[in-house]
Amino acid sequence: MKPSLSLFLLFLLILTGCSAQNGEKRVDAHSPAGKLQIGLVFDVGGRGDKSFNDSAYNGLEIAKAKHGINFLYIEPQGEGADREAALRQMAVDPDIGLIVGVGMLFSESITAIAAEFPDKKFLCIDYIRQPKVVMPKNLEGIVFEEKKGSFLAGALAALVTKTKTVGFIGGMESSVIKKFESGFIEGVRSVNPAVRVISGYIGMTGSAFADPAKGRELALGQYARGADIIYQAAGASGLGVIEAARESKALVICTDRDQEPEAPGYVLSSMTKAVDKALLKTVETVLDGSFRGGGVSVFGLEDRYTDYVYNGKNASLIGMKNHQQLEDIRKKIVTGKIVVDETAVVQ
């Protein structure tokens, strides 16, 4: 029998030092004398995905060190069908002032729960607006310019490829991940229309972000078909793509966080989404009273919240000339000289 969320949450409270057993009194998050307490619900794949979820966790760790906030978290089971129950469990806790849902799959449920609990503040990362539903004033969405970042990843792949064949592997086939694929294809074509792109998806449900074995299988197939670089946007499943790159002695472009440590010498770059910094910035708006819900905040290329990795560890793989060309492309996107439509999908 699986433990209830209530028991699981109690266990987490003990681990995070929020119980009275270690002498720390739990206080109302809205009390001027109390610390802000944050409840975070992970996306499928959970903590340890070395990608999207871990970046969100890192953001709270930074907020704790910098501002003294407290936080606890829950990892949804399986495909995350219990995410709504987890959000509700956080919302009914009188000590939690900010509830965070990590990932686009929370969009519908967090919108509904935020409407039920108007005195709480909610944040959804990669939020998708719900058709014909008014966004609650206590809910803020965070999005990144993943299509523009993916455009840069595609341009980089086209500049570096030797076989003139590159690949894309997405996790769950969805509107958000389609933006990664579309941006990547546009970027490839902008540099060299002759480069072939092979695309594949791991699945149609949330579990597609937590299947490294399938990611490895798809990647090995693409490398066998001539791809020498694969761009992966697959959450924890991307770890399998990275492993396939190592096995095939080929290259991979990763997403969300710099994943070079997972396979030094095989990670060409990573298209990064600074989830940790964006989450920290939002936490600071709650602390200083400037939190503004009812809308979606965009963290993009201009301030490098959406970016690509170029440093001493991958500079030799990319090459100075390619880096300079990529920076020129980035600046043209920021200034509008290159238009990347975040809504259009390449066929």
C-alpha positions in Angstrom: 0.0 0.0 0.0 1.3 3.4 -0.9 1.5 5.9 2.0 -0.9 8.9 1.8 0.3 12.3 0.7 -0.4 13.5 4.3 2.0 11.0 5.8 4.6 11.6 3.0 4.4 15.3 3.6 4.8 14.8 7.3 7.9 12.8 6.6 9.3 15.5 4.4 8.6 18.2 7.0 10.7 16.2 9.5 13.5 15.9 6.9 13.6 19.6 6.1 13.8 20.6 9.7 10.3 22.0 10.0 9.0 19.8 12.8 9.0 20.8 16.5 11.3 17.8 17.2 14.4 19.8 16.3 13.3 22.8 18.2 12.3 25.0 15.3 8.8 26.5 15.7 6.6 26.5 12.6 5.1 30.0 12.0 2.5 31.5 9.8 4.1 32.3 6.4 2.2 35.6 6.3 3.4 36.7 9.7 5.9 39.6 9.6 8.0 37.8 12.2 8.0 34.5 10.3 10.1 33.1 7.5 8.5 32.6 4.1 7.7 28.9 3.6 7.5 27.4 0.1 6.0 24.2 -1.0 7.3 22.8 -4.3 5.8 19.9 -6.3 8.2 18.4 -8.8 7.5 17.5 -12.4 7.7 13.9 -13.6 11.2 12.6 -13.2 11.6 14.3 -9.8 14.6 15.4 -8.0 17.8 13.9 -9.4 16.9 14.4 -13.1 20.0 16.6 -13.4 17.9 18.9 -15.5 14.6 20.9 -15.1 13.6 19.6 -11.6 17.1 19.9 -10.2 17.3 23.5 -11.4 14.1 24.4 -9.6 15.4 22.7 -6.4 18.6 24.7 -6.8 16.7 27.9 -7.0 15.1 27.2 -3.6 18.4 26.3 -2.1 19.8 29.6 -3.2 16.8 31.4 -1.8 17.2 29.6 1.5 20.9 30.5 1.7 20.3 34.1 0.6 17.0 35.0 2.4 16.5 32.3 5.0 13.3 30.9 3.5 12.1 27.4 4.4 10.8 24.9 1.8 9.6 21.4 1.4 8.8 19.3 -1.7 6.7 16.4 -3.0 7.5 14.2 -5.9 4.5 13.0 -7.9 4.2 9.2 -8.4 4.3 7.5 -11.7 3.0 9.8 -14.5 2.2 12.5 -11.9 -1.6 11.8 -11.8 -1.5 12.9 -8.1 0.0 16.3 -8.8 -3.4 18.0 -8.1 -3.6 16.3 -4.7 -0.1 17.3 -3.9 -0.8 20.9 -4.8 -3.9 20.8 -2.6 -1.9 19.3 0.3 0.5 22.3 0.1 -2.4 24.8 -0.2 -4.2 23.7 2.9 -1.0 23.9 5.0 -1.4 27.3 6.9 2.4 27.8 7.1 3.0 27.7 3.3 2.8 31.0 1.6 4.0 30.1 -1.9 3.2 26.9 -3.8 5.3 26.1 -6.9 4.4 23.6 -9.7 7.4 22.6 -11.8 6.4 22.1 -15.4 3.8 22.6 -18.0 1.8 19.6 -16.9 0.7 21.6 -13.8 -0.9 24.4 -15.7 -4.5 23.2 -15.6 -4.5 21.9 -12.0 -2.6 24.8 -10.5 -5.0 27.3 -12.2 -7.9 25.5 -10.5 -6.3 25.2 -7.1 -5.2 28.9 -7.1 -8.8 29.9 -7.7 -9.8 27.9 -4.7 -7.2 29.4 -2.4 -7.1 33.2 -3.2 -5.1 33.9 0.0 -2.2 31.8 -1.2 0.4 32.6 -3.9 1.1 30.2 -6.7 3.8 29.9 -9.3 3.9 27.6 -12.3 7.1 27.1 -14.4 6.5 26.7 -18.1 2.9 27.7 -17.6 0.4 27.2 -20.4 -2.6 29.5 -20.4 -5.9 27.7 -20.2 -8.3 28.4 -23.1 -11.3 30.5 -21.9 -10.1 30.4 -18.3 -9.3 33.7 -16.5 -5.9 33.4 -14.8 -6.2 33.9 -11.0 -4.6 37.1 -9.6 -2.7 35.0 -7.1 -1.0 32.8 -9.8 2.1 33.8 -11.8 3.5 31.8 -14.7 7.1 31.7 -15.8 8.1 30.9 -19.3 11.4 30.9 -21.2 12.2 31.6 -24.9 12.8 27.9 -25.6 12.1 28.2 -29.3 14.7 31.0 -29.7 17.2 29.1 -27.6 16.5 26.0 -29.7 17.1 28.1 -32.8 20.6 28.7 -31.5 21.0 25.0 -30.8 20.0 24.3 -34.4 22.3 26.9 -35.8 25.2 25.4 -33.7 24.4 21.9 -34.9 24.5 23.0 -38.5 27.8 24.8 -38.0 29.5 21.8 -36.4 28.0 18.7 -38.1 30.3 16.8 -40.4 27.8 14.3 -41.6 25.2 16.9 -42.6 22.7 14.9 -40.5 21.5 15.9 -37.1 18.8 14.6 -34.7 16.2 15.8 -32.3 14.7 13.8 -29.5 11.8 15.2 -27.4 10.2 13.8 -24.3 6.4 14.1 -24.3 5.0 15.1 -27.7 3.4 18.3 -26.6 3.0 21.9 -27.7 6.0 23.1 -25.5 8.4 20.4 -26.7 7.2 20.9 -30.3 8.6 24.5 -29.8 12.0 23.0 -29.1 11.9 20.8 -32.2 10.5 23.6 -34.4 13.1 26.2 -33.2 15.9 23.6 -33.7 14.8 22.9 -37.3 14.5 26.6 -38.1 18.0 27.2 -36.7 19.5 24.3 -38.7 17.9 25.6 -41.9 18.9 29.2 -41.4 22.6 28.1 -41.5 22.5 25.2 -44.0 19.2 24.1 -45.6 21.1 21.0 -46.9 21.5 19.5 -43.4 19.0 16.7 -42.7 17.1 16.6 -39.3 15.8 13.3 -37.9 13.1 13.8 -35.2 11.7 11.4 -32.6 9.6 11.5 -29.4 9.8 9.2 -26.4 6.0 9.2 -25.7 2.7 10.9 -25.5 2.3 11.1 -21.7 4.2 12.7 -18.8 6.2 9.4 -18.2 8.1 10.2 -21.4 10.2 12.6 -19.4 11.4 9.7 -17.1 12.5 6.9 -19.5 16.3 7.1 -20.0 16.2 3.6 -21.6 13.9 4.7 -24.4 15.9 7.9 -24.8 19.1 5.8 -25.3 17.3 3.5 -27.7 16.0 6.4 -29.9 19.4 8.1 -29.9 21.3 5.0 -30.9 19.0 4.6 -33.8 19.5 8.2 -34.9 23.3 8.0 -34.6 23.2 4.8 -36.6 21.3 6.6 -39.4 24.1 9.1 -39.7 23.4 11.8 -37.2 26.6 13.1 -35.5 24.8 15.6 -33.2 21.4 15.1 -31.4 19.5 17.9 -29.6 17.6 16.4 -26.7 14.7 18.0 -24.8 13.5 15.1 -22.8 14.0 15.7 -19.0 15.4 12.7 -17.2 15.0 10.7 -20.4 17.7 12.8 -21.9 20.3 11.1 -19.7 19.8 8.1 -22.0 20.5 10.2 -25.0 23.7 11.5 -23.4 24.7 7.9 -22.7 24.1 7.0 -26.4 26.3 9.9 -27.4 29.1 8.5 -25.3 28.6 5.0 -26.7 28.5 6.2 -30.3 31.4 8.7 -29.8 29.1 11.4 -31.1 27.8 14.7 -29.8 24.7 15.8 -27.9 23.2 19.2 -27.2 21.4 19.2 -23.9 18.6 21.3 -22.4 17.7 23.2 -19.2 21.0 22.9 -17.4 24.6 22.5 -18.4 24.9 18.7 -18.6 28.6 18.6 -19.7 29.6 16.8 -16.4 27.4 13.8 -17.5 29.7 13.1 -20.5 32.7 15.3 -20.8 33.9 15.6 -24.4 30.5 14.5 -25.8 28.2 17.4 -24.8 28.6 20.0 -27.5 26.6 22.6 -25.5 23.4 22.9 -23.5 20.4 25.2 -24.2 19.9 26.5 -20.7 16.8 27.8 -19.0 17.7 29.6 -15.8 14.8 28.1 -13.8 16.8 28.5 -10.6 17.4 32.2 -11.2 13.9 32.9 -12.4 12.5 31.1 -9.3 14.8 33.0 -7.0 13.6 36.3 -8.6 10.0 35.4 -8.1 10.6 34.4 -4.4 12.2 37.8 -3.9 9.0 39.5 -5.2 7.0 37.6 -2.6 9.4 38.7 0.1 9.4 42.4 -0.9 5.7 42.5 -1.6 5.9 43.1 -5.4 4.6 39.7 -6.5 2.2 40.3 -9.4 0.0 37.4 -10.3 -2.5 37.1 -13.1 0.1 37.0 -15.8 3.1 35.3 -17.3 6.7 36.5 -17.0 9.0 35.8 -19.9 12.7 35.1 -19.2 14.5 35.2 -22.5 17.7 35.6 -24.5 18.2 39.3 -23.9 19.1 38.8 -20.2 20.5 35.3 -20.9 17.8 33.6 -18.8 17.5 31.6 -21.9 21.0 30.9 -23.3 23.5 28.4 -24.5 26.7 27.1 -22.8 30.1 28.2 -24.1 33.0 27.9 -21.7 36.4 26.4 -21.3 35.1 22.9 -21.3 33.3 22.9 -24.7 35.1 25.8 -26.5 37.3 23.3 -28.4 34.2 21.4 -29.6 32.4 24.5 -30.8 35.4 26.5 -32.1 35.9 30.3 -31.8 34.7 31.1 -35.3 31.4 29.2 -34.8 31.0 30.8 -31.4 31.3 34.3 -32.9 28.8 33.4 -35.6 26.4 32.0 -33.0 26.7 35.2 -30.9 25.9 37.3 -34.0 22.8 35.2 -34.5 21.8 35.6 -30.9 22.1 39.4 -31.1 20.1 39.5 -34.3 17.3 37.5 -32.6 17.3 39.9 -29.6 17.2 43.0 -31.9 14.5 41.5 -34.2 16.7 41.2 -37.3 16.1 37.5 -37.2 12.4 36.8 -36.3 11.7 33.6 -34.4 8.0 33.1 -34.1 7.4 31.4 -30.7 4.0 30.2 -31.9 4.8 28.8 -35.4 5.7 25.1 -35.9 7.9 24.0 -38.7 6.4 21.3 -40.8 
